[in-house]
Each structure stands twice: as structure tokens, then as C-alpha cells.
């Protein structure tokens, strides 16, 4: 008997419930019209890496633990003397998550990380762009359970961009609301 393939919880919810709800709400005639998650980009700016390159490595290790994927370093395009930045210096790290890893990260973000944010009152419903993508920022990366609070040397902020195939802001907001994003009203 073949072994059952593992499917992330959020992917199963999308397939079983969210697709039908979106089809009913917007009256799509074709399955391919239904918006879906395309990718999630997690970016971490490491400005302190200017003084100490070990901090960049530490932040990249933490980002890899959070996302389960090796981050790509982002480098300075040009030198800026006032900030002591030289051309090609590592000043950040980013990860693009797709498919199953994307759904796993989304699940941890919504169910574990966001409720652990200090003074969390919900996500702003206005942070959509014209293409149906949603951006949010976290001040502390320690809200993720993969990070051991005792072993970190510095708290980093991070930007998370959820890219969808929605054509309008309304469709994207409806899609993310179905995924239980805690938007403020």
C-alpha cells in the first residue's frame, strides 16, 4: 500500500474550504480564476552588521531556523560613507518560500508567532498593494518558536510579504481573511 504524502494543514484548508468560499463569494466560473497564495518573502535587515560581520551570520542562522530554508544575503549596491557601508557588504538576508514550506510558515505565523507579539491588536487591513500582496513587519524575531530566547545575541526585526494571485485588493483581503489573518476592523 503506498504511503500517504504529507500535506500542510493550511494547504488542506485552502483546498477543502477556502477555494469553495472564494468561488461562492466572487462568482468565479473557472477554477483557475480563484486566487491563491503565490509566495511568501521574509526579509531581515541587518544594519548592525556594518560594525560586526558575525551579527550578519547570526541573523542568517536565525532566519534559516524560522523559515526552514537557507537565506540569501542581500548586499549593498553602492558605498555610503555616512553609514560606513561599503559596496557588496552584507546588509540583510531574505528567503522566498513557495509550496509546502510557504503553507507551513503561514500556519506558524498566524497560530503561534502573531499571538505572541507584545501588545498585538491585529494586522492593518490597509497594507495591501494594488496587485493584491500584503506586507507586514515584526519588531522581534523571537516570537517564532524555533528561536531559543537564551541563545540569541540580538533581537532582529523582519518584513514579511505575502504574495497572492489576486487581481484586486478586495480579493486578496478576502483570501487572507479566509486564512484567518487577524485583521483589525
Buried (B, 14 or more C-beta within 10 A) or exposed (E): EEEEEEEBEBBEBBEEEBBEBBBEEBEBEEEEBBBBBBBBBBBBBBEBBBEEEEBBBBBBEBBBBBBBBEBEBBEBEEEBEEEEBBEEBBBBBBBBBBEBBBBBBBBBBBEEBBEEEEEEEEBEBEBBEEEBBBBBEBEBBBBBEBBEEEEBEEEBBBBBBBBBBBEBBEBBBBBBBBBBBEBEE
